[in-house]
Amino acid sequence: MARRGGFPGGGMPGNMNNLMKQAQRMQRQLEEQQKALSEKEFTAKAGGGAVEVTVTGEKMLKAIQISPDAVDPEDVEMLQDMILAAVNEALGQVDAAMQSMMGGMTGGFGGLGF
């Protein structure tokens, strides 16, 4: 009587083994790249360099430098806007680096939805 379902011999086929090994390798690569990204710093400027911020790859604000010329007690809103613009630009750099990293990792899966 013929067996239904399963794999001959009850084990995984070679293709499944290879796929599992490839997934484990990709997992290690992803972890290594995430670690490298977390150690990177991203800097952005606003207001012609009047405000400069640095964020880590983990999206933590590390430093803010404000030129004394940017501090106008009569126009605090302008300074606030420059800080926001610089922070958002730096965070955008982190996002772009992360997307680039993920694009390289999932490139081999094409239409599988990864």
N, C-alpha and C positions, 0 to 999 in steps of 0.2 A: 504494500500500500504506500502510495506517495505521501510525503510530508507536505503540509501546507504551511506557508509562511516561514519566517525565520531564515537563517542562513545555513548553507550546507556545513555540516560539521558542528553547528551550534555556535561558532565563533564569529567575530566581526570580519567582514570582508576587508581586503587590503586597502580599498579606497577609503573606507571609514577610518581605519587606523591612520592613514596618511592625512586625512582631513582633521582628525583629532590632534595629530602632531603639529600640523600647520596652525591650528587654532591656538595651541599652547605657545608656539613660537611667536605668534602675533601678540598674544597676551603679554609675554615677556618684553617684546619690543615696545608695546604701548606703555608698559610700566616704566621702562627706561626713558622713553621720550617724555612722558609726563614728569618724571623726576628732573630731566634736563630743562624742561620748560619752567618748572617751579623755581629753578635756580637762576633763571634769566631775569633781567630787569628791562623794563620798557620806559622810555622817557619821551615826554611830549611837551611842547611849548605852546603858549598862547600869548596874544597881545604883542606880537613881534619879539617874543623872548622875555617879556616882562614877568611872566609866570612860567615856571618849569616844574613838572611833577615827574616822579619816578614811582612806578608800581612794579610789583613782582609778578611772576608768571602765575602766582596763586591769587592774583587780583587784590593784593594787599597794598595799600598806599604806603610807600616807604619814605618819600621825601617831597617837600614842597619848597621851592625857592622863589621868593618874590623880590623883584627889583624895588629898591626904595622909591624909584620914580613912579611905580605903579600904585603907590599908596597915596591916595587923595581922599582926605576925610570928607570932602564934598561929594565924592562919587564912589562910595563903597560898593554900589551895585556893579559897577564896571569891573572892579577887582573880583567880586564874587563870580561874575560871568566868565572872566578869564580863567579862574581856578576850575570852574566846572568844565569849560571847554578843554582844558589841558588834561584833566582827569579822564574825561570821556574819551579823548583821543588815545591816551595811553592804554585804557582798558580795551579800546577797539583794536589796538595792536596785539594785545594778548589774545583776543578772540580770533584775529586773523592768523596768528601763529598756531593756535589750537586747531583751527579748521584746516590749515595747511598740513599739520601733522596727521590729522585724522584722514584727510584725503589721500595721503601717501600710504596709510595703513590699510585702507579699505579699497584701494584701487584695483586689487586683484579679484574682488568679488563681483564686479560688474553689476548685473541686474538682479542680484540676490537680495537687494534691499538693505545691505549693510552700510 
